[in-house]
Amino acid sequence: MVQRGAGKLLLGVVQAVADMGAEGGDQTSRSRVLEWKAGDELVLTSEGDLRFLVRAAWLDRRLVFAYALLRTN
């Protein structure tokens, strides 16, 4: 129990040192890019909640639109 507590404390200290200056600064945040695949085929790419690119002609764009609306709310 003591080892686990010490491990969490050490992890917290390391994270605090690594995150110095990350709060409220002028740093830009990058949204992650997701690739949606069906089998080996790239179907859709998305960047955060802002940009969705349909890569497969067979994908119904209404489904992508509905997903984008649900993600932003």
C-alpha positions in Angstrom: 0.0 0.0 0.0 2.9 2.4 0.8 4.6 1.5 -2.5 1.5 2.3 -4.4 1.0 5.6 -2.7 4.7 6.5 -3.2 4.3 5.5 -6.9 1.3 7.8 -7.3 3.1 10.6 -5.6 6.2 10.2 -7.8 4.0 10.1 -10.9 2.2 13.3 -9.8 5.5 15.1 -9.3 6.8 14.0 -12.7 3.6 15.1 -14.4 3.7 18.4 -12.7 7.2 19.1 -13.8 6.5 17.9 -17.3 3.4 20.2 -17.5 5.1 23.4 -16.3 3.9 26.3 -18.3 1.2 24.4 -20.0 -1.7 26.1 -18.1 -3.2 29.2 -19.6 -0.2 30.1 -21.8 -0.1 31.0 -25.5 0.4 27.4 -26.4 -1.8 26.1 -29.3 -3.6 22.9 -28.8 -3.6 20.4 -31.7 -6.7 18.3 -32.3 -6.1 14.7 -32.9 -6.6 13.2 -36.3 -8.6 10.0 -36.4 -8.7 7.6 -39.4 -11.9 5.5 -39.7 -11.4 2.3 -41.6 -13.6 -0.5 -42.9 -11.4 -3.5 -43.3 -8.3 -2.1 -45.0 -10.1 0.8 -46.7 -9.8 4.3 -45.4 -13.4 5.6 -45.1 -13.3 8.8 -43.1 -10.8 11.1 -41.4 -11.7 13.5 -38.7 -9.8 16.3 -36.9 -11.4 16.9 -33.6 -15.0 18.0 -33.9 -14.3 20.5 -36.7 -13.4 18.7 -39.9 -14.7 15.4 -41.3 -13.5 14.2 -44.7 -15.3 11.4 -46.4 -12.8 9.2 -48.2 -15.1 6.4 -49.5 -17.7 7.1 -52.2 -20.1 4.5 -50.7 -20.3 6.2 -47.2 -23.6 8.0 -46.7 -22.7 11.6 -45.9 -25.9 12.0 -43.8 -24.4 9.5 -41.3 -21.2 11.6 -41.0 -23.3 14.8 -40.6 -25.3 13.2 -37.8 -22.2 11.9 -36.1 -20.6 15.4 -36.3 -23.7 17.0 -34.7 -23.7 14.5 -31.9 -20.0 15.0 -31.2 -20.3 18.8 -30.9 -23.1 18.7 -28.3 
